[in-house]
Amino acid sequence: MPPFTVLHVCMGNICRSPMAERLLTLALRQRLDRLPVGSAGADVPRAAGSAVADTLLYSHSAGTGGWHEGEEMNPPAARQVRARGGDTTGFAARKLRSDQIDAADLVLTATADQQEYVVALRPDAAGRTFVLGEFGRLLAGVDVAALPPAEVTPEAVYARGVALVAAVDAARQGAPTLPGDDLDDPWGRGDQCFSRVADEIEETVQPLAALLLP
């Protein structure tokens, strides 16, 4: 049920998955801010985009390990989110739980190892669990015309999102992930590495937001 829920997973939940969580939220809010008032389903001013985004999408994250539970986002990761216009307020690292997987409409992991971890916990989530780079790579092959109509309502975004996940799962046809689908772990490395990883995250989350709200 709405909102469309995306769970991002990495190892410690202080670098890659928090950036993905907040950059996806940012991408959707930016699309809402670009909508002209009065467009299909848009019955609120553009300035209210952030509040509306929260009713359309729930983007959150967790780590396969609990070493950093309760900690803030790693400072260079937070700098990347803020530099791109995102918000890091209120973030606290969490260890992944099975109920979070159960409630997610889409699970995006930083690496293939973490994808396997998620599916081992919840085998029934295999069809909606992807390495982030894999999901972005396969988005280009989706028949957009076959998706439900796009409207700025929780129900429409949810229906479109669920159909999109099913289409991407069908597109991969059980094929293994590629080495380039994984995100490098930038922990302990410089801002240049964090910037490159954030760029790679945006290569998936921005097209995803564009398909949810074309």
PyMOL commands that set and color helices and strands:
alter all, ss='L'
color gray80, all
select helices_A, chain A and resi 16-34+46-56+75-83+98-103+112-121+123-128+132-139+144-146+154-172+179-181+191-212
alter helices_A, ss='H'
color red, helices_A
select strands_A, chain A and resi 4-10+57-63+106-109+129-131
alter strands_A, ss='S'
color yellow, strands_A
deselect
rebuild
show_as cartoon
